[in-house]
Amino acid sequence: MTDKTSTFLYYSGLILLAIGAFGLTFAAFFAIIGLPIFVVGIIMVFVSLKKTWKQRLIPIGIFILGIIAFWPIWRSFNTVGPETFLIPNDYRGRVNIIHKKDCGILLEKTENGLIYEIPNDGILLLSNAQKYGFIDHKYYLIDNNGKKTELPKMDVRDFNEEWTTEKNPNEPSRDKLGVFHWGRTGSTGIIRDEDGIITNEDDQYSFTEFYVSTYTDLTEKFNFKYERKFDSIRDIKVKKCK
């Protein structure tokens, strides 16, 4: 390998290391792109054989240490929470937290973060803007005396069905109460016409939703008929909101 080729590989590798490191930190949601670039950069620096081991290892180590040090900071700035959800003790089913401008109550942040007190119909209307990112959520059932019982966060992928390719040997009880589909978000109020997409501000809102349920009820009780009724109640409540 000539000195010219080695130098080209070395500095090209450093450039790719810098681009990849940027993708793995400031644009960490696109790590699937940043990581391959970073790996190629490492390879190019390593194969620049006319450079000493110190010249090759030090910049690679600096970039790797920088990424490792940055991740906790980046994650902290992009975490939504802490947020606590207080749900009536006897409530079962779907919960919607609606974020709509000039509608509902304005939640103030406490020393424990935002606390959502879910009403008996499972639909909470807020004028707070919705935030997105990593979530730090806790869910509790709360009785009339203020006693709280924490609900576990459940995942439908942990349960075995006929179509499950890899069976879970530690499948949870299907009658265990918990929170399903936590962290699910969405929005509405977009109308399509012949000229394109128009935003109807009167109907536009974003939402967070989850289900308080057992897996059995989630698959058998909260079906299409239940969803349609819930949507109807929610839409009427949103229209009346000022």
C-alpha positions in Angstrom: 0.0 0.0 0.0 1.4 3.4 -1.0 1.6 6.4 1.4 -0.9 8.2 -0.8 -3.5 5.4 -0.6 -3.0 5.0 3.1 -3.5 8.7 3.7 -6.6 8.7 1.6 -8.1 5.8 3.5 -7.1 7.3 6.8 -8.7 10.7 6.3 -11.7 9.4 4.4 -12.2 7.0 7.4 -12.0 9.9 9.8 -14.7 11.8 7.8 -17.0 8.7 7.9 -16.4 8.3 11.6 -17.5 11.9 12.2 -20.6 11.5 10.0 -21.5 8.1 11.6 -20.9 9.5 15.1 -23.2 12.4 14.3 -25.8 9.9 13.2 -25.5 7.9 16.4 -25.8 10.9 18.6 -27.6 14.0 17.4 -29.7 12.0 14.9 -29.9 8.9 17.0 -33.3 8.0 15.8 -31.6 7.3 12.5 -28.9 5.0 14.0 -29.7 2.4 11.4 -28.0 4.7 8.9 -25.3 6.1 11.2 -24.0 2.8 12.5 -23.0 1.3 9.1 -21.2 4.5 8.1 -19.4 4.5 11.5 -18.3 0.9 11.0 -17.0 1.6 7.4 -15.1 4.5 8.9 -13.4 2.2 11.5 -12.5 -0.3 8.8 -11.0 2.4 6.5 -8.9 3.8 9.4 -7.7 0.3 10.4 -6.6 -0.6 6.9 -4.6 2.6 6.4 -1.5 0.5 7.2 1.1 3.3 6.7 -0.3 5.0 9.8 0.9 3.8 13.3 -1.4 1.9 15.6 -1.6 4.9 17.9 -2.7 7.2 15.0 -5.4 4.7 14.1 -6.7 3.7 17.6 -6.8 7.1 19.3 -9.3 8.8 17.0 -11.5 5.6 16.9 -11.4 5.5 20.7 -12.3 9.2 21.0 -15.3 8.8 18.7 -16.5 5.7 20.5 -16.1 7.3 24.0 -17.9 10.4 22.8 -20.9 8.4 21.6 -21.1 6.4 24.8 -20.9 9.6 26.9 -23.4 11.4 24.8 -26.2 8.8 24.8 -27.4 9.2 28.4 -27.5 13.0 27.9 -29.4 12.7 24.6 -31.8 10.2 26.0 -32.5 12.4 29.0 -33.4 15.4 26.8 -35.6 13.2 24.6 -37.5 11.4 27.3 -41.2 12.3 27.9 -41.8 12.2 31.6 -42.0 11.2 34.2 -45.7 10.8 33.7 -48.2 9.1 36.0 -51.6 7.8 35.0 -54.3 7.5 37.8 -57.1 5.3 36.6 -60.4 4.6 38.5 -60.2 1.3 40.3 -63.0 -0.4 38.5 -62.3 1.0 35.0 -61.5 -1.6 32.3 -61.0 -0.9 28.6 -59.6 1.8 26.4 -58.2 5.1 27.6 -57.7 8.2 25.5 -55.8 11.3 26.5 -56.8 14.0 23.9 -54.6 16.9 23.3 -56.6 19.7 21.6 -55.8 23.4 21.5 -58.1 25.5 23.7 -59.9 22.4 24.9 -60.1 20.7 28.3 -57.8 21.3 31.2 -54.2 22.5 31.3 -52.1 20.2 33.4 -49.4 21.8 35.4 -46.1 19.9 35.9 -45.5 18.8 39.5 -42.2 17.7 41.2 -43.2 14.2 40.1 -43.9 15.2 36.5 -47.3 15.3 34.9 -50.1 13.4 36.6 -53.1 12.3 34.5 -56.3 11.7 36.4 -58.4 9.6 34.1 -62.2 10.2 34.4 -64.7 7.3 34.7 -65.4 7.3 30.9 -61.7 6.8 30.1 -61.5 10.0 28.1 -59.3 12.9 29.3 -59.3 16.2 27.4 -56.2 18.4 27.7 -55.1 21.7 26.2 -51.5 20.7 26.7 -49.5 20.2 23.5 -48.5 16.5 23.1 -44.8 15.7 23.4 -43.0 12.8 21.8 -39.9 10.8 22.6 -38.8 8.0 25.0 -41.5 7.5 27.6 -41.2 7.2 31.4 -44.8 6.2 32.3 -46.3 4.6 35.4 -49.9 3.4 35.6 -52.0 3.0 38.8 -55.5 2.0 39.7 -56.8 4.3 42.4 -59.8 3.7 44.7 -62.1 6.1 46.5 -59.8 6.3 49.5 -56.8 7.2 47.3 -55.1 3.8 47.6 -53.0 3.2 44.5 -52.2 -0.2 42.9 -49.5 -0.1 40.2 -50.4 -1.9 37.0 -47.7 -3.8 35.0 -47.0 -2.8 31.4 -48.0 -5.8 29.2 -47.0 -6.7 25.6 -49.3 -8.7 23.3 -46.2 -10.3 21.8 -45.5 -12.2 25.0 -48.6 -14.4 24.4 -48.7 -17.5 22.3 -51.2 -17.8 19.5 -51.6 -20.2 16.6 -49.7 -17.8 14.3 -46.8 -17.3 16.8 -43.6 -18.5 15.1 -41.5 -18.5 18.3 -43.4 -19.7 21.3 -42.8 -17.9 24.6 -42.0 -20.6 27.3 -42.8 -18.0 30.0 -46.2 -16.8 28.7 -47.9 -14.6 31.3 -51.4 -15.5 32.6 -54.1 -14.4 30.2 -56.1 -13.3 33.2 -53.5 -11.0 34.6 -54.6 -7.3 34.7 -52.2 -4.8 33.1 -51.8 -2.0 30.6 -51.6 -2.9 26.9 -50.6 -0.8 23.9 -49.0 1.7 26.3 -47.3 4.6 24.5 -49.5 4.4 21.5 -50.1 7.8 19.9 -52.1 9.2 16.9 -53.8 12.2 15.5 -57.0 13.1 13.6 -58.5 16.1 11.8 -56.9 15.6 8.4 -59.4 15.8 5.5 -58.5 14.8 1.9 -60.3 16.5 -1.0 -59.7 16.6 -4.8 -57.0 19.3 -4.4 -54.9 17.4 -1.7 -54.9 17.4 2.0 -56.6 20.1 4.1 -56.3 20.5 7.9 -59.5 21.1 9.6 -58.4 22.9 12.8 -61.8 22.5 14.5 -61.5 18.7 14.4 -57.8 18.3 14.7 -56.2 16.8 17.8 -53.6 14.3 18.8 -54.0 11.6 21.4 -52.3 9.0 23.5 -54.1 5.7 24.3 -53.8 2.5 26.1 -55.9 -0.3 27.5 -56.5 -1.5 31.0 -57.3 -5.1 30.5 -56.4 -8.8 30.7 -55.2 -10.4 27.5 -58.3 -12.5 27.4 -60.6 -9.4 27.5 -58.4 -7.5 25.1 -58.9 -10.1 22.4 -62.5 -11.1 23.2 -64.3 -8.3 24.9 -62.9 -5.1 23.5 -63.9 -5.9 19.9 -65.1 -3.8 17.0 -68.4 -3.1 18.6 -66.8 -1.8 21.7 -64.3 0.3 19.7 -67.1 1.9 17.7 -69.1 2.8 20.8 -66.0 4.2 22.5 -65.1 6.3 19.4 -68.7 7.7 19.3 -68.5 8.8 23.0 -65.1 10.3 22.5 -66.1 12.3 19.4 -69.2 13.7 21.1 -67.1 14.7 24.1 -64.5 16.4 21.9 -67.1 18.4 19.9 -68.6 19.7 23.2 -65.2 20.7 24.5 -64.4 24.4 24.9 
